[in-house]
Amino acid sequence: MVNSFISIRNLTKRYGGHLALDHISVDIAEGEFLALLGPSGCGKTTLLRSIAGFIDIEEGDVCIDGNSMKHLPANRRPVNTVFQNYALFPHLSVLDNVSYGPRRAGKNKSDACNIAMDSLETVGMGSFFDRFPNQLSGGQQQRVALARAIANKPKVLLLDEPLGALDLKLRKRMQMELKSLQQRLGMTFVFVTHDQEEALVMADRIAVMDAGKIVQIGNGEEIYNAPNARYVADFIGDANLLDCVVAADGSLINTAANIKFHAEHDLMENTQVTYLLRPEVIQISDIDAPLKNDMLALPALVERIMFVGNATRIYARSKGQELVAQYPSSGQKHFYQPGQEVSFRWSRANGQVLTR
Ligand code: ATP
């Protein structure tokens, strides 16, 4: 149970007939880095903007540090938001952009400048104080936007895909920087992204959203290793998802590959389930190699082999069932070729039964 700093209860938002947030309840701890993850349109930004106060809360409530935000306008909430497009003032220098908030909060010019310089140093941009936004790279502008957001010392920083406009390499570097900045400041971060890797790299916990709901919340390992739904298993990482039905003797039948196998569950006959197999738990063997006791196997016809740098993926088909296996490129060398009949094998303990 999370010691709640931000407490969201029953939060609901409709746009006409469309339910953008569907009775969301979640607790976020002080100093936590929470990622809101999901595909386009699932409600991530709407949830973030409800916390920020840019959207009227029609049903439910958001409490921060014990205080209801329901009737508090955005500028009086103890939060600050960083957007994807930086939103720096183009006609102001870096220093003036960052000191703008403290000045508005009533600080005199000298204090505001000191606070701004501190914030700029924190994000490694102190020496750029007299530049204008159009004289900075995208990554530098994003650092200034961060400095501006932390200058006001908000209790909570809300980040709406702040790295979305950066190229991959810079994005990866900024992910590490943001994470260490958050740890140094001990500030609570709520971060919107549709990039699962970004969420896994940075967040303490990830809330996976679908159609206005949080489907699962947990740390990266929990979400990856023990997804509570097919949707989550499919969204985080690569997955083999086999449609199965429970037979009278409790085993699972997958019609596409025409197999019947045993799996741990306590479900009724005829229940439709998804059997999850992560690609990295599959071993590929010669079709006639002896099968160990605790292993399950499917005959598979190799269709494609894809080298993706640190890993190699083998795409195959077992009758109507598509399958993918993956192993580290530096590990076992493969001698299998497209068109070859092989055996895809996995330990019973590595398959998971998902009921929704
Ligand atoms: P993205 O990753 O594309 O930004 P998202 O998960 O952040 O998506 P939201 O922006 O929260 O999604 O939108 C959730 C749903 O609400 C979408 O179906 C969207 O079309 C709808 N929506 C958002 N803002 C409005 C609005 N102002 N008027 C009407 N519908 C809206």
Boltz pocket constraint, residues with backbone or C-beta under 6 A from the ligand:
constraints:
  - pocket:
      binder: B
      contacts: [[A, 15], [A, 18], [A, 20], [A, 38], [A, 39], [A, 40], [A, 41], [A, 42], [A, 43], [A, 44], [A, 45], [A, 46], [A, 47], [A, 194]]
      max_distance: 6.0
